[in-house]
Amino acid sequence: MKCPQCQSENAAEAKFCGKCGAALTSTPLPPPPPPPPLEPLSPQPAVPDGLKIGIIIGSVIFPLLGIVMGLIYMNDPNPEKKKVGKLWLMVGAGAFALGCICYFAMAASTGF
């Protein structure tokens, strides 16, 4: 580092000139550029639409699927998952009740 008064060379870490004793000031480094702004993430749904529809269709065919998935999702603290769980539970219970009604109606009509 050069002394601003006598122009003699000094060590880079020196605080004073070794020849004239003048205070050496180092030029501060420029601050680093700010990081680029982060793009906001698009919010992901708690339950994808494909899963919602798939479980509803599966619940009509296999009511136990809707009942079990409904109970699992209703115990989640996320309100969106609770709402979907309630829907699946109702569809599963409704499909089970409808299946029982159809079974007993067929059994009564055939004489079993």
Secondary structure, 3 states (H helix, E strand, C coil): CECCCCCCECCCCCCECCCCCCECCCCCCCCCCCCCCCCCCCCCCCCCHHHHHHHHHHHHHCHHHHHHHHHHHHCCCCHHHHHHHHHHHHHHHHHHHHHHHHHHHHHHHHCC
